Structure formats: C-alpha cells, structure tokens
Amino acid sequence: MPTNKSYRKSRFIGLLIISGLFFCTKASAQNIRIRTGIEVLKESGFRILQGKRVGLITNPTGVDNHLRSTIDILHEAPGVTLVALYGPEHGVRGDVYAGDKIDSFTDPNTGVPVYSLYGATRKPTPEMLKGVDLLVYDIQDIGCRSYTYISTMYLAMQAAAENNIEFVVLDRPNPLGGLKVEGNLVEEGFFSFVSQLKIPYLYGLTCGELAEMINGERMNPKPCKLTVVKMKKWRRKMNFEDTGLPWVPTSPHIPYAHSAYFYPVSGILGELGYISIGVGYTLPFEMFAAEWINAEEFAEALNAKRIPGINFRPIHLKPYYSVGQGKNFQGVQIYLTDFSKARLSDIQFHVMEVAAALYPGYKVFDHAPENRFDMFDKVSGSDSIRLAFSKNHRFDDIKSYWTKDEKAFRKLSKKYYLYR
C-alpha cells in the first residue's frame, strides 16, 4: 500500500506526464505541414461519398490530423451511411499480434459489422460486400513491400472491380518519402501475401499512387473504378517527421515513425529467426544481436565498411521475449546518420557478410533453420538472393541482382506520381 506522500508524488508525476503529452500533442497539431486524404475529404463535405453506402477498410492509423478515427468521422458524416468495416492484419482496432488470424464481429462503438481480411478470407467476398456501394481505404503504410496492408488494398481493389463497387483511397504519406526504391521485383513462384505485387522491396510511392499503378499496369485482371483523395502539401522528399503529423503505431512493433525507417533494415533477415533484430527488446528492427557475437569487434568490422549514412554502436542486452528471450546477447544498434544517403535494405546483407567472416561457424544459411528459408525467399521476392549469397556469404555476390530492377521501376512509377 503506498503512503500518502508517495501517492501524492506519483499522482503529481502522472499529471506532469499527462500535461506534457497534452502540450506535445497541441504543439504537434500546430506544426502539421500537410493535410491527409481524410482531411481533404472532410473539407469537401464528403462530396464523393454523398448518398452512398460505404464500407471502410481501416485500422487505428486511420485518423485525421487531430487523431480522430476515420471510423467515427464517416459514421457521423452527414449524407454518408457507414455499413461495414474491414480489418487488415492486426485488426480494425490494432489489438491482434502479427500473423494471428482475426474473426469477424460487430464494432461496439458504432454497431457496424466488422469483417476480417486477415483470417480465412483475405479478399472481400460478395457476401461481405452486400449492400456496399463504395469501398474506402484509409490505412497508414510504411513503404515496404512485405508489410501486408498493401496486399489487403490490392485484393480489395480486385473485389471492388469484380462486384462493380467504387474504390476510394484516402491518401497518406509514405514514411520513407517518395524517392527510395530498393530491391528486385517479385518473381513468378514467389508471390504471396508478403510479396503480393510486382514491385521492389521499397517502392517509393504513396498508397494512392500504388493504387493508380495497380490499375494502370493491369496488376489485377480488371481495373476498378478508382478515386484517390490526394493529400495537400506533401512532397516526395519528405520523410514522416517532415510532415509534422502525429504517428499512430501501424503495428505492435512499429511504435514510432522512425521504426518504419528500420523495418526494411532488418526485416528480411529477421524472417530466419537466426539473430535478434530487436523484436522482443526495446529496439524493434534497430539492432542485430546473438549469443555468439562480440559487440565491440562486430561494431568495429561493420563501421570499417563505411556504409553511407549508417553507424553501428556496440550493444549488450537481454531480450524480454522472441529470439534470445532471457539470454545475454551482444551485437550492434544501427544509427541512421544520413537518411537520404542510406540504402536501408542493404544493411542486413552487410551484417550477414560480416557475421559470416567473424564467426564462420554461424554463417547465416548454414546455421538458420531450413524451415524458415521459404519465408525468407517470399519476402525477398525470389530464391536467387538466398542461393547466390549462401555460396560465399558476400553481399557483392547478390548486389547486382538485388538492384537490377530499380532504375526501370523508377522510370515506370513516375507515370503514377501524384506529388512532386
């Protein structure tokens, strides 16, 4: 039982934290530099939704600039009838762990039925779309091919076309900006929910621009009737901090805007479960560590490579869960010293190379469990990366393959730019 003095102290600290959060939120709202699709839709008086029965594909990231949920906004919008909600991976309310299947239910706040698009069904069925005139998509993505929200958007566009339903994307920023393109295109035999589209690993488009490309390049058998509600004042050179927008966690392990920058740094290697990438510790996707690594020599060897825009710091830790739970690990924390110069997805391959050179008994594809290779290949979009790298464990052996499609994709994607 706390004493009155300790209680008062705790209460005082709590009030300071709350007031600090209030002023941070207020300051953030004053510094917002762009207006997202939902803001622009509100400003129009919901014109394109008037008289329509609307189905909304969203999650907790679907908010306006003041953090009000798009669900509530559309539910209360005059002339708009919200008749269904559709939840991607992690669910409409964001309370589901990565990979867990979701059941359909009724949203307690609105009484609107919620259909899962990450359970037995990942593409809306005609039954799910019954009574829907128009589908709205409002989800903050992180600009990486293996993040499953764009797969949900792609399949929902397909269902909209098949059922003669309009499709509206309320556009949001790509947190990585609109300039980073990295990785090879997905190849036949490796399309999956973590690589659903023939695009690079980092594709440098907003969701609205990607939707335009899906239609324009006939990635679906039949294009849907698409409307993108464009943002105002977003520019391609902006990363998320530049927008001034508040960040809502896009999934449990992307709690901050900068987490989105690190997801492509380690996400492919993380599929192997061979090394901790910080999931299960306080630095998700921001580190590499294992029992067999010596932190200081690992950091020294990686820094000796002089990778542009990157620095490595030795780190000692004990993961709370996931890979290495309760064990003493050593490794490196990654620091982005120049975001514009850093090639994010390359970093994990440099780490794999240095680990193999320093610790030959732990070469990644000799040591990682083979039953994880399939997911590594799906996220890579090809088995060529794994097969070529496993011969000598050198990044130079795969570099030309990893980068081979980037120039052509940059040229193609410019056709679908909605922003400068």
C-alpha positions as CSV (number, residue, x, y, z in Angstrom):
1,M,0.0,0.0,0.0
2,P,1.6,3.4,-1.0
3,T,2.0,6.1,1.6
4,N,0.0,9.3,1.2
5,K,3.3,11.1,0.4
6,S,4.3,8.5,-2.3
7,Y,0.8,8.5,-3.7
8,R,0.8,12.3,-4.0
9,K,4.3,12.2,-5.6
10,S,3.1,9.5,-8.1
11,R,-0.1,11.5,-8.8
12,F,2.0,14.7,-9.4
13,I,4.4,12.8,-11.8
14,G,1.3,11.4,-13.6
15,L,-0.2,14.8,-14.0
16,L,3.1,16.2,-15.4
17,I,3.3,13.3,-17.9
18,I,-0.4,13.9,-19.0
19,S,0.1,17.7,-19.3
20,G,3.3,17.1,-21.2
21,L,1.5,14.8,-23.6
22,F,-1.2,17.4,-24.0
23,F,1.2,20.2,-24.9
24,C,3.2,17.9,-27.2
25,T,0.0,17.0,-29.0
26,K,-1.0,20.6,-29.2
27,A,2.4,21.7,-30.5
28,S,2.4,18.8,-32.9
29,A,-1.1,19.9,-34.3
30,Q,0.2,23.4,-34.8
31,N,3.2,22.2,-36.7
32,I,1.4,19.8,-39.1
33,R,2.5,20.8,-42.6
34,I,0.2,18.6,-44.8
35,R,-3.4,17.5,-45.0
36,T,-4.0,13.8,-45.5
37,G,-6.8,12.3,-47.6
38,I,-9.3,12.2,-44.7
39,E,-8.7,15.9,-44.0
40,V,-9.3,16.8,-47.7
41,L,-12.4,14.6,-47.8
42,K,-13.8,16.4,-44.7
43,E,-13.0,19.8,-46.3
44,S,-15.1,18.7,-49.4
45,G,-18.1,18.0,-47.2
46,F,-17.7,14.2,-48.1
47,R,-18.8,15.0,-51.6
48,I,-17.8,11.8,-53.3
49,L,-19.5,9.7,-50.5
50,Q,-22.8,11.5,-50.5
51,G,-25.8,9.2,-50.7
52,K,-23.5,6.1,-50.7
53,R,-23.5,3.1,-48.5
54,V,-19.8,2.9,-47.5
55,G,-17.5,0.1,-46.5
56,L,-14.4,1.2,-44.8
57,I,-11.0,-0.7,-44.8
58,T,-9.0,0.8,-41.9
59,N,-7.2,0.3,-38.6
60,P,-6.1,2.6,-35.8
61,T,-3.9,4.6,-38.2
62,G,-7.0,5.8,-40.0
63,V,-7.2,9.2,-38.2
64,D,-7.5,12.8,-39.0
65,N,-4.8,15.4,-38.1
66,H,-6.3,15.6,-34.6
67,L,-6.2,11.8,-34.1
68,R,-10.0,11.3,-34.5
69,S,-10.8,8.0,-36.1
70,T,-12.0,7.8,-39.7
71,I,-14.5,5.2,-38.4
72,D,-16.2,7.8,-36.2
73,I,-15.8,10.6,-38.8
74,L,-17.6,8.6,-41.5
75,H,-20.1,7.1,-39.1
76,E,-21.2,10.7,-38.2
77,A,-20.8,12.3,-41.6
78,P,-24.0,13.8,-43.0
79,G,-25.2,12.1,-46.1
80,V,-22.9,9.1,-45.6
81,T,-24.0,5.7,-44.5
82,L,-21.3,3.6,-43.0
83,V,-22.5,0.0,-43.4
84,A,-19.4,-2.2,-42.9
85,L,-15.8,-2.2,-41.6
86,Y,-13.0,-4.4,-42.9
87,G,-9.9,-5.1,-40.8
88,P,-6.4,-6.0,-42.2
89,E,-3.6,-7.8,-40.2
90,H,-3.7,-6.6,-36.6
91,G,-7.4,-5.8,-36.9
92,V,-9.5,-2.7,-37.1
93,R,-8.6,-1.7,-33.5
94,G,-5.0,-2.9,-33.7
95,D,-5.2,-5.4,-30.9
96,V,-4.1,-8.5,-32.8
97,Y,-0.5,-9.8,-32.8
98,A,1.4,-10.2,-36.1
99,G,0.2,-13.3,-38.1
100,D,-2.7,-14.1,-35.8
101,K,-6.0,-14.8,-37.6
102,I,-9.0,-12.5,-36.9
103,D,-12.6,-13.3,-36.7
104,S,-15.5,-11.1,-37.8
105,F,-17.6,-9.3,-35.2
106,T,-19.7,-6.2,-34.5
107,D,-17.9,-2.9,-33.7
108,P,-19.1,-2.0,-30.2
109,N,-18.6,1.8,-30.8
110,T,-20.8,2.1,-33.9
111,G,-22.8,-1.2,-34.2
112,V,-21.3,-1.7,-37.7
113,P,-20.3,-5.2,-38.7
114,V,-16.6,-5.8,-38.9
115,Y,-15.3,-8.3,-41.5
116,S,-11.8,-9.7,-41.2
117,L,-9.5,-9.6,-44.2
118,Y,-6.8,-11.5,-42.3
119,G,-8.4,-14.7,-41.4
120,A,-9.9,-17.4,-43.6
121,T,-10.7,-14.7,-46.1
122,R,-8.2,-12.1,-47.3
123,K,-10.2,-10.8,-50.2
124,P,-13.7,-9.4,-49.5
125,T,-16.4,-11.9,-50.7
126,P,-19.6,-10.9,-52.4
127,E,-21.4,-11.6,-49.1
128,M,-19.1,-9.2,-47.2
129,L,-19.8,-6.5,-49.9
130,K,-23.6,-7.0,-50.0
131,G,-25.2,-3.6,-49.7
132,V,-22.0,-1.7,-50.2
133,D,-21.8,1.0,-53.0
134,L,-18.3,2.2,-52.3
135,L,-15.2,0.9,-50.5
136,V,-12.9,3.4,-48.8
137,Y,-9.3,2.5,-47.9
138,D,-7.6,4.6,-45.1
139,I,-4.5,3.0,-43.6
140,Q,-1.1,4.4,-42.9
141,D,1.5,2.2,-44.6
142,I,5.3,2.1,-44.2
143,G,6.5,1.9,-47.8
144,C,7.8,-1.7,-47.7
145,R,6.5,-4.5,-50.0
146,S,6.4,-7.1,-47.2
147,Y,4.1,-5.1,-45.0
148,T,0.7,-6.7,-45.6
149,Y,-1.6,-3.7,-45.8
150,I,-0.9,-3.0,-49.5
151,S,-1.7,-6.7,-50.1
152,T,-5.1,-6.1,-48.5
153,M,-5.6,-3.0,-50.6
154,Y,-4.7,-4.9,-53.8
155,L,-7.1,-7.7,-53.1
156,A,-9.9,-5.3,-52.1
157,M,-9.4,-3.4,-55.4
158,Q,-9.8,-6.7,-57.1
159,A,-13.0,-7.5,-55.2
160,A,-14.3,-4.0,-56.0
161,A,-13.8,-4.5,-59.7
162,E,-15.5,-7.9,-59.7
163,N,-18.5,-6.6,-57.8
164,N,-18.8,-3.2,-59.6
165,I,-18.1,-1.2,-56.5
166,E,-16.2,2.1,-56.5
167,F,-12.9,2.2,-54.6
168,V,-11.6,5.3,-52.8
169,V,-8.1,5.7,-51.3
170,L,-7.7,8.4,-48.7
171,D,-4.0,9.0,-49.4
172,R,-1.3,9.2,-46.7
173,P,2.4,9.8,-46.7
174,N,5.0,7.1,-47.5
175,P,7.0,7.5,-44.2
176,L,10.2,6.8,-46.2
177,G,9.4,9.6,-48.7
178,G,8.8,9.2,-52.4
179,L,12.4,8.7,-53.5
180,K,13.7,5.5,-52.1
181,V,13.5,2.5,-54.4
182,E,15.4,-0.6,-53.4
183,G,15.3,-4.3,-54.2
184,N,14.3,-6.6,-57.1
185,L,10.8,-7.2,-58.4
186,V,8.9,-10.2,-57.1
187,E,9.3,-13.2,-59.5
188,E,6.9,-15.9,-60.5
189,G,6.6,-18.6,-57.9
190,F,7.2,-16.1,-55.0
191,F,4.1,-14.1,-54.9
192,S,2.5,-14.3,-51.5
193,F,0.7,-12.1,-49.0
194,V,4.1,-10.6,-48.0
195,S,5.0,-10.1,-51.7
196,Q,1.7,-9.7,-53.5
197,L,2.7,-7.1,-56.1
198,K,5.4,-7.0,-58.7
199,I,7.2,-4.0,-57.1
200,P,10.6,-3.6,-55.4
201,Y,11.1,-4.1,-51.7
202,L,11.0,-0.3,-51.2
203,Y,8.8,1.2,-53.9
204,G,8.7,4.9,-53.2
205,L,5.0,5.5,-53.7
206,T,2.1,6.5,-51.5
207,C,-0.8,4.1,-51.2
208,G,-2.8,6.3,-53.6
209,E,0.0,6.2,-56.2
210,L,0.4,2.5,-55.8
211,A,-3.3,2.0,-56.3
212,E,-3.1,4.1,-59.6
213,M,-0.2,1.8,-60.7
214,I,-2.2,-1.4,-59.8
215,N,-4.9,-0.1,-62.1
216,G,-2.7,1.4,-64.8
217,E,-0.4,-1.6,-65.1
218,R,-3.2,-4.1,-65.1
219,M,-1.8,-5.9,-62.0
220,N,-5.4,-7.0,-61.4
221,P,-7.4,-8.8,-64.1
222,K,-9.8,-6.0,-64.2
223,P,-9.2,-2.4,-63.1
224,C,-11.6,-1.0,-60.5
225,K,-13.3,2.4,-60.6
226,L,-10.7,4.3,-58.5
227,T,-10.6,7.7,-56.9
228,V,-7.6,8.8,-54.9
229,V,-8.3,11.7,-52.5
230,K,-4.9,13.4,-52.7
231,M,-3.0,14.9,-49.8
232,K,-2.2,18.6,-49.8
233,K,1.3,19.9,-49.5
234,W,3.1,16.5,-49.3
235,R,6.3,16.3,-51.3
236,R,8.4,13.3,-52.3
237,K,11.5,14.4,-50.4
238,M,9.6,14.4,-47.1
239,N,10.1,11.6,-44.6
240,F,7.5,11.3,-41.9
241,E,9.0,13.8,-39.4
242,D,8.9,16.4,-42.1
243,T,5.1,16.2,-42.3
244,G,4.5,17.2,-38.7
245,L,1.8,14.6,-38.4
246,P,1.4,12.6,-35.2
247,W,2.4,9.0,-35.6
248,V,0.0,6.2,-34.7
249,P,1.7,2.8,-34.4
250,T,1.0,0.9,-37.6
251,S,1.5,-2.4,-35.8
252,P,2.8,-3.5,-32.4
253,H,6.5,-3.4,-33.5
254,I,6.3,-0.1,-35.4
255,P,5.5,2.1,-32.4
256,Y,7.3,5.2,-33.7
257,A,7.7,6.9,-37.1
258,H,11.4,6.1,-37.1
259,S,10.5,2.4,-36.6
260,A,9.2,2.5,-40.2
261,Y,12.7,3.5,-41.3
262,F,14.3,0.5,-39.7
263,Y,11.8,-2.2,-40.8
264,P,13.5,-2.6,-44.2
265,V,16.9,-2.5,-42.5
266,S,16.4,-5.9,-40.8
267,G,13.0,-7.3,-41.8
268,I,14.3,-9.9,-44.4
269,L,17.0,-11.3,-42.1
270,G,14.5,-11.3,-39.2
271,E,12.4,-13.9,-41.0
272,L,15.1,-16.5,-40.3
273,G,14.9,-16.3,-36.5
274,Y,18.7,-16.7,-36.6
275,I,19.6,-13.4,-34.9
276,S,17.7,-10.9,-32.8
277,I,16.6,-7.8,-34.7
278,G,15.2,-6.1,-31.6
279,V,11.7,-7.6,-31.7
280,G,11.3,-8.7,-28.1
281,Y,13.5,-5.8,-26.9
282,T,13.0,-2.0,-26.8
283,L,14.6,-1.5,-30.3
284,P,12.4,-3.4,-32.8
285,F,14.2,-3.7,-36.2
286,E,17.0,-1.4,-35.0
287,M,19.6,-3.9,-34.0
288,F,21.3,-7.2,-34.6
289,A,22.5,-9.4,-31.8
290,A,23.2,-13.0,-30.7
291,E,24.9,-15.0,-28.0
292,W,27.9,-15.8,-30.3
293,I,28.6,-12.1,-31.3
294,N,31.3,-9.9,-29.6
295,A,29.7,-6.5,-29.7
296,E,32.8,-4.4,-29.9
297,E,34.5,-6.4,-32.7
298,F,31.2,-6.7,-34.6
299,A,30.6,-2.9,-34.5
300,E,34.2,-2.2,-35.5
301,A,34.0,-4.5,-38.5
302,L,30.7,-3.1,-39.7
303,N,31.9,0.5,-39.3
304,A,35.0,-0.4,-41.2
305,K,32.8,-1.0,-44.3
306,R,31.9,2.8,-44.2
307,I,28.3,2.2,-45.3
308,P,26.9,5.6,-46.4
309,G,24.5,7.2,-43.9
310,I,25.0,4.4,-41.3
311,N,26.8,4.0,-38.0
312,F,26.9,1.0,-35.6
313,R,27.2,1.0,-31.8
314,P,28.1,-2.0,-29.7
315,I,25.2,-3.1,-27.6
316,H,24.7,-5.7,-24.7
317,L,21.2,-6.8,-23.8
318,K,18.8,-9.5,-22.6
319,P,15.7,-9.8,-24.8
320,Y,12.4,-9.9,-23.0
321,Y,10.7,-12.3,-25.5
322,S,11.1,-13.7,-29.0
323,V,14.6,-14.6,-30.3
324,G,17.0,-14.9,-27.3
325,Q,14.5,-14.5,-24.6
326,G,16.3,-14.2,-21.2
327,K,19.7,-14.8,-22.8
328,N,22.7,-12.5,-22.7
329,F,23.1,-11.1,-26.2
330,Q,25.7,-8.8,-27.8
331,G,25.5,-7.1,-31.1
332,V,25.0,-3.6,-32.7
333,Q,22.4,-0.9,-32.7
334,I,22.0,0.8,-36.1
335,Y,22.0,4.6,-36.3
336,L,20.8,6.4,-39.4
337,T,23.2,9.4,-39.7
338,D,22.1,10.5,-43.1
339,F,18.7,9.1,-44.2
340,S,19.0,10.4,-47.7
341,K,22.3,8.5,-48.4
342,A,21.5,5.3,-46.6
343,R,20.4,2.2,-48.6
344,L,18.2,0.7,-45.9
345,S,17.6,-2.8,-47.2
346,D,21.3,-3.4,-47.9
347,I,22.3,-3.1,-44.3
348,Q,21.1,-6.6,-43.3
349,F,23.2,-8.2,-46.1
350,H,26.3,-6.4,-44.9
351,V,25.5,-7.7,-41.4
352,M,25.2,-11.2,-42.8
353,E,28.5,-10.9,-44.5
354,V,30.4,-9.6,-41.5
355,A,28.8,-12.2,-39.2
356,A,30.0,-15.0,-41.6
357,A,33.5,-13.6,-41.8
358,L,34.0,-13.1,-38.0
359,Y,32.1,-16.2,-36.9
360,P,32.4,-18.9,-39.6
361,G,30.5,-21.4,-37.5
362,Y,27.4,-19.2,-37.7
363,K,27.1,-18.4,-41.4
364,V,23.5,-17.5,-41.8
365,F,22.4,-20.1,-44.3
366,D,24.5,-22.8,-42.6
367,H,23.1,-22.1,-39.2
368,A,19.5,-20.8,-39.7
369,P,16.7,-23.4,-39.7
370,E,15.8,-24.5,-43.2
371,N,12.1,-24.4,-42.5
372,R,12.5,-20.6,-42.4
373,F,14.0,-20.3,-45.9
374,D,10.7,-20.3,-47.6
375,M,9.5,-17.1,-45.8
376,F,12.9,-15.5,-46.4
377,D,12.5,-16.2,-50.2
378,K,8.9,-14.9,-50.2
379,V,9.9,-11.6,-48.5
380,S,12.9,-11.3,-50.9
381,G,10.7,-12.0,-53.8
382,S,13.0,-14.7,-55.2
383,D,15.1,-17.6,-54.0
384,S,18.0,-16.2,-56.1
385,I,19.1,-13.9,-53.2
386,R,19.5,-16.8,-50.8
387,L,21.0,-19.2,-53.2
388,A,23.6,-16.7,-54.5
389,F,24.5,-15.4,-51.1
390,S,24.9,-18.8,-49.5
391,K,27.8,-19.7,-51.8
392,N,30.3,-17.2,-50.3
393,H,28.2,-15.2,-47.8
394,R,29.2,-11.9,-49.6
395,F,26.9,-9.0,-50.4
396,D,28.8,-8.3,-53.6
397,D,27.5,-11.7,-55.0
398,I,23.9,-10.5,-54.8
399,K,24.2,-6.7,-55.1
400,S,23.7,-6.6,-58.9
401,Y,20.7,-8.9,-58.6
402,W,19.1,-7.0,-55.7
403,T,19.4,-3.7,-57.5
404,K,18.7,-4.8,-61.1
405,D,15.1,-3.6,-61.4
406,E,15.4,-0.3,-59.5
407,K,16.2,2.0,-62.5
408,A,13.4,0.6,-64.6
409,F,10.9,0.8,-61.8
410,R,11.8,4.4,-61.0
411,K,11.1,5.3,-64.6
412,L,7.8,3.4,-64.7
413,S,6.5,4.7,-61.4
414,K,6.9,8.3,-62.4
415,K,3.8,7.8,-64.6
416,Y,1.8,7.5,-61.4
417,Y,3.2,10.3,-59.3
418,L,0.5,12.4,-57.8
419,Y,3.1,14.6,-56.0
420,R,6.3,16.3,-56.9
